[in-house]
Amino acid sequence: MNPSTHRGDRQNIRQGWQEEVRQQEARREEARQEGAWQGNHQGDRQDARQNNQQNARWESREEAKTPAKALEAEPGRLFTHAGKSFVVSVVKVLLALLCLVLATAAGRIQIPGNPVPITLQTAVLMCMALTLSLPQITAAVASYIALGLAGFPVFSGFISAAALVGPTAGYIWGFLVATLVTAVIAGATRSRSAVDVAAAASARRFDGGLRDVMGIGSGRRGSRISRQVFSRVLTLSRFALACFVGLMLTQYTMGILMQAFLTHVSVSSLIMVSLPFLAADSIKVVFALIFSLTCMKFVESTDAPSEKGE
């Protein structure tokens, strides 16, 4: 056999083997690339699916803010929220009723020449008018009067139904009307938009006056603090006006007129005898303002974390 021919055959075999190896490596590389592409494509599909699910949950949450959408999305959620609100309202009414009864039991200060004593009931009514809603106020005061009609000694001097036809009847019957008038003037709907607008305008005028007089401005932070201060001042001023008009002017008018009708005493004489009540009721107004301001701060402090969480 010719050696050159044998050498050529070996070279052909080697080249064929090398070509086969290159083809196998090429196929493995193609398979590897195809697998990586499929993995990436599958990951992209998973990410897209998660994004779609998150968007769907967000949209359902936004739609569930309205009662109709909430009822369609989660039927039990709306009733649970309504049930909690009802329980909270009932607890508030019961606490207000308990405070009225305890204010009666705390004692009274008798004014010489006037059968109407000074009690803490007016202070409790002021706090109710500034912190509760109109239905809650109506339920609490009506329940208080109903307890007296039923024979329970819940009125001043531990008197029951007899007080509703006596000299103090006008004041007791005027509890409900005077408290509702106070709540309406104070803003029973708790809408603070007008107060915020007025506070912002007052803060701007204050900041502008400070800049004109002293040549300096309070800045953004100072303006925000000024707006909060003016908002508090306007709110407390409205509350004080509501207490004076409602639980002082309205209640005194009803009480004095009915007392004059039942005792046949002139209205002018009853007004003069009732003047000492003004000092005591003014102190009650200050107490009610402090109480309402404390409640407002507590509500704002509890609402702040939830807003940050959302």
C-alpha positions as CSV (number, residue, x, y, z in Angstrom):
1,M,0.0,0.0,0.0
2,N,1.3,3.4,-0.9
3,P,2.2,5.4,2.3
4,S,1.0,8.6,0.9
5,T,-2.4,7.1,0.3
6,H,-2.6,5.9,3.9
7,R,-1.6,9.3,5.2
8,G,-4.3,11.0,3.2
9,D,-7.0,8.7,4.5
10,R,-5.9,9.5,8.1
11,Q,-6.2,13.2,7.4
12,N,-9.6,12.8,5.9
13,I,-10.8,10.8,9.0
14,R,-9.3,13.5,11.3
15,Q,-11.0,16.3,9.4
16,G,-14.3,14.4,9.4
17,W,-14.1,13.9,13.1
18,Q,-13.2,17.6,13.7
19,E,-16.1,18.6,11.5
20,E,-18.5,16.4,13.5
21,V,-17.2,17.8,16.8
22,R,-17.7,21.4,15.5
23,Q,-21.3,20.5,14.5
24,Q,-22.0,19.0,17.9
25,E,-20.7,22.1,19.6
26,A,-22.7,24.3,17.3
27,R,-25.9,22.3,18.1
28,R,-25.2,22.4,21.8
29,E,-24.7,26.2,21.6
30,E,-27.9,26.6,19.7
31,A,-29.8,24.5,22.2
32,R,-28.2,26.5,25.1
33,Q,-29.2,29.8,23.5
34,E,-32.7,28.5,22.8
35,G,-33.1,27.4,26.4
36,A,-31.9,30.8,27.7
37,W,-34.3,32.6,25.4
38,Q,-37.2,30.4,26.5
39,G,-36.2,31.0,30.2
40,N,-36.0,34.8,29.6
41,H,-39.3,34.7,27.7
42,Q,-40.9,32.7,30.5
43,G,-39.6,35.2,33.1
44,D,-40.9,38.1,31.1
45,R,-44.3,36.4,30.9
46,Q,-44.3,35.9,34.7
47,D,-43.4,39.6,35.3
48,A,-46.1,40.7,32.9
49,R,-48.6,38.4,34.7
50,Q,-47.6,39.8,38.1
51,N,-48.0,43.3,36.9
52,N,-51.4,42.6,35.5
53,Q,-52.5,41.0,38.8
54,Q,-51.2,44.0,40.7
55,N,-52.9,46.4,38.5
56,A,-56.1,44.4,38.8
57,R,-55.9,44.5,42.6
58,W,-55.2,48.2,42.6
59,E,-58.2,48.9,40.3
60,S,-60.5,46.7,42.4
61,R,-59.3,48.6,45.5
62,E,-60.0,52.0,43.9
63,E,-63.4,50.8,42.7
64,A,-64.2,49.4,46.1
65,K,-64.0,52.8,47.7
66,T,-67.6,53.5,46.6
67,P,-70.3,51.5,48.4
68,A,-71.8,50.0,45.2
69,K,-68.4,48.8,43.9
70,A,-67.5,47.6,47.3
71,L,-70.7,45.5,47.5
72,E,-70.0,44.0,44.1
73,A,-66.3,43.3,44.8
74,E,-66.6,42.0,48.4
75,P,-70.2,41.8,49.7
76,G,-69.1,41.2,53.3
77,R,-66.7,44.0,53.5
78,L,-69.2,46.8,53.3
79,F,-71.4,45.2,55.9
80,T,-68.4,44.8,58.2
81,H,-67.5,48.5,57.9
82,A,-71.2,49.5,58.4
83,G,-71.4,47.2,61.4
84,K,-68.3,48.7,63.0
85,S,-69.5,52.2,62.4
86,F,-72.9,51.4,64.0
87,V,-71.2,49.9,67.0
88,V,-69.0,52.9,67.4
89,S,-72.0,55.2,67.2
90,V,-73.9,53.2,69.8
91,V,-70.9,53.3,72.1
92,K,-70.7,57.1,71.7
93,V,-74.4,57.5,72.5
94,L,-74.2,55.3,75.6
95,L,-71.1,57.2,76.8
96,A,-72.8,60.5,76.3
97,L,-75.9,59.3,78.1
98,L,-73.8,58.0,81.0
99,C,-71.9,61.4,81.2
100,L,-75.3,63.2,81.4
101,V,-76.4,61.0,84.2
102,L,-73.1,61.3,86.1
103,A,-73.2,65.1,85.7
104,T,-76.6,65.0,87.4
105,A,-75.3,62.9,90.2
106,A,-72.2,65.1,90.7
107,G,-74.4,67.6,92.5
108,R,-75.7,71.1,92.0
109,I,-75.3,74.7,93.1
110,Q,-78.5,76.4,94.1
111,I,-78.9,80.1,93.3
112,P,-80.9,82.0,95.9
113,G,-84.3,83.1,94.5
114,N,-84.0,80.8,91.5
115,P,-85.3,77.2,91.5
116,V,-82.9,76.3,88.6
117,P,-79.6,75.1,90.0
118,I,-76.1,75.2,88.4
119,T,-75.1,71.7,87.2
120,L,-72.6,70.1,84.9
121,Q,-75.2,69.0,82.4
122,T,-74.6,72.0,80.2
123,A,-70.9,71.3,80.0
124,V,-71.6,67.7,78.9
125,L,-74.1,69.0,76.3
126,M,-71.5,71.4,75.0
127,C,-68.9,68.6,74.6
128,M,-71.5,66.5,72.9
129,A,-72.5,69.2,70.5
130,L,-68.8,69.8,69.5
131,T,-67.8,66.2,69.0
132,L,-70.8,64.1,68.1
133,S,-73.0,64.0,65.0
134,L,-76.6,65.1,64.8
135,P,-78.1,61.6,65.0
136,Q,-75.9,60.7,67.9
137,I,-76.8,63.9,69.8
138,T,-80.5,63.3,69.2
139,A,-80.3,59.7,70.4
140,A,-78.4,60.6,73.5
141,V,-80.5,63.6,74.6
142,A,-83.8,61.9,73.7
143,S,-82.8,58.8,75.7
144,Y,-81.9,61.0,78.6
145,I,-85.3,62.7,78.6
146,A,-87.0,59.3,78.0
147,L,-85.4,57.9,81.1
148,G,-86.8,60.7,83.1
149,L,-90.3,60.1,81.6
150,A,-90.0,56.5,82.5
151,G,-89.5,57.3,86.2
152,F,-85.7,57.1,86.6
153,P,-84.3,59.9,88.8
154,V,-81.9,61.2,86.2
155,F,-82.6,65.0,86.5
156,S,-81.1,67.5,88.9
157,G,-82.0,66.7,92.5
158,F,-82.7,63.1,91.6
159,I,-86.1,63.9,90.2
160,S,-87.8,62.0,87.4
161,A,-90.9,63.0,85.4
162,A,-92.0,65.7,87.8
163,A,-89.1,67.9,86.6
164,L,-90.5,67.9,83.1
165,V,-93.5,69.9,84.3
166,G,-91.8,72.0,87.0
167,P,-89.9,75.3,86.9
168,T,-86.9,73.7,85.2
169,A,-89.0,72.0,82.5
170,G,-88.1,74.6,79.9
171,Y,-84.4,74.0,80.4
172,I,-84.7,70.2,80.2
173,W,-86.9,70.2,77.1
174,G,-84.5,72.8,75.7
175,F,-81.6,70.4,76.0
176,L,-82.3,68.8,72.7
177,V,-83.1,72.0,70.7
178,A,-80.1,73.9,72.2
179,T,-77.6,71.1,71.6
180,L,-78.7,70.6,68.0
181,V,-78.5,74.3,67.4
182,T,-75.0,74.3,68.8
183,A,-74.0,71.4,66.7
184,V,-75.3,72.9,63.5
185,I,-73.5,76.2,64.1
186,A,-70.3,74.4,65.1
187,G,-70.5,72.4,61.9
188,A,-72.0,69.0,62.6
189,T,-71.0,67.7,59.2
190,R,-67.3,68.3,60.2
191,S,-66.7,70.0,56.8
192,R,-63.6,72.1,57.3
193,S,-63.2,73.3,53.7
194,A,-64.4,76.8,54.5
195,V,-62.3,77.0,57.7
196,D,-59.2,75.8,55.8
197,V,-59.7,78.4,53.0
198,A,-60.2,81.2,55.6
199,A,-57.2,80.0,57.5
200,A,-55.0,80.0,54.4
201,A,-56.2,83.5,53.5
202,S,-55.4,84.7,57.0
203,A,-52.0,83.1,56.9
204,R,-51.2,84.7,53.6
205,R,-52.3,88.1,54.9
206,F,-50.2,87.6,58.1
207,D,-47.2,86.5,56.1
208,G,-47.6,89.5,53.7
209,G,-47.9,91.9,56.6
210,L,-44.9,90.4,58.3
211,R,-42.9,90.8,55.1
212,D,-44.1,94.4,54.6
213,V,-43.4,95.5,58.2
214,M,-40.2,93.7,59.0
215,G,-39.0,92.9,55.5
216,I,-39.0,89.2,56.2
217,G,-41.3,86.3,55.4
218,S,-42.1,83.3,57.5
219,G,-41.2,80.9,54.6
220,R,-43.0,77.8,53.5
221,R,-42.7,76.0,56.9
222,G,-43.8,79.2,58.8
223,S,-46.7,79.7,56.4
224,R,-47.9,76.1,57.1
225,I,-47.6,76.7,60.8
226,S,-49.5,80.0,60.5
227,R,-52.2,78.3,58.5
228,Q,-52.6,75.6,61.2
229,V,-52.7,78.2,63.9
230,F,-55.3,80.3,62.1
231,S,-57.3,77.2,61.4
232,R,-57.4,76.3,65.1
233,V,-58.3,79.9,66.1
234,L,-61.2,80.0,63.5
235,T,-62.4,76.6,64.6
236,L,-62.4,77.4,68.3
237,S,-64.0,80.8,67.6
238,R,-66.8,79.1,65.7
239,F,-67.2,76.5,68.5
240,A,-67.4,79.3,71.2
241,L,-70.0,81.2,69.1
242,A,-72.0,78.0,68.8
243,C,-72.0,77.3,72.5
244,F,-73.0,80.9,73.3
245,V,-75.8,80.9,70.8
246,G,-77.0,77.4,71.3
247,L,-76.6,76.3,74.9
248,M,-76.8,79.7,76.4
249,L,-79.0,82.0,74.4
250,T,-81.4,79.3,73.0
251,Q,-81.6,77.3,76.2
252,Y,-82.0,80.4,78.4
253,T,-84.8,81.7,76.2
254,M,-86.8,78.4,76.3
255,G,-86.1,78.0,80.0
256,I,-87.0,81.5,81.1
257,L,-90.1,81.7,79.0
258,M,-91.5,78.4,80.3
259,Q,-90.5,79.2,83.8
260,A,-92.3,82.6,83.6
261,F,-95.4,80.8,82.2
262,L,-95.4,78.2,85.1
263,T,-94.5,80.4,88.0
264,H,-96.2,83.7,86.8
265,V,-93.0,85.6,87.4
266,S,-92.0,88.4,85.0
267,V,-89.4,87.6,82.4
268,S,-87.3,90.6,83.4
269,S,-87.1,89.3,87.0
270,L,-86.1,85.9,85.8
271,I,-83.4,87.3,83.5
272,M,-81.9,89.3,86.4
273,V,-82.0,86.1,88.6
274,S,-80.3,84.1,85.9
275,L,-77.3,86.4,85.4
276,P,-75.1,84.4,87.8
277,F,-75.5,81.5,85.3
278,L,-73.5,83.4,82.7
279,A,-70.2,83.2,84.6
280,A,-70.6,79.5,85.3
281,D,-71.6,78.7,81.7
282,S,-68.6,80.7,80.4
283,I,-66.3,78.4,82.3
284,K,-68.2,75.5,80.8
285,V,-67.6,76.9,77.4
286,V,-63.8,77.0,78.0
287,F,-63.9,73.4,79.2
288,A,-65.8,72.3,76.2
289,L,-63.4,74.1,73.8
290,I,-60.4,72.4,75.5
291,F,-62.2,69.0,75.3
292,S,-63.0,69.4,71.7
293,L,-59.5,70.5,70.8
294,T,-58.1,67.5,72.6
295,C,-60.5,65.2,70.6
296,M,-59.4,66.9,67.3
297,K,-55.7,66.3,68.1
298,F,-56.4,62.7,69.0
299,V,-58.3,62.1,65.8
300,E,-55.6,63.7,63.7
301,S,-52.9,61.7,65.4
302,T,-54.7,58.4,64.7
303,D,-55.5,59.4,61.1
304,A,-51.9,60.3,60.3
305,P,-50.3,56.8,60.5
306,S,-53.1,55.3,58.3
307,E,-52.6,58.0,55.6
308,K,-48.8,57.3,55.6
309,G,-49.5,53.6,55.3
310,E,-51.7,54.1,52.3
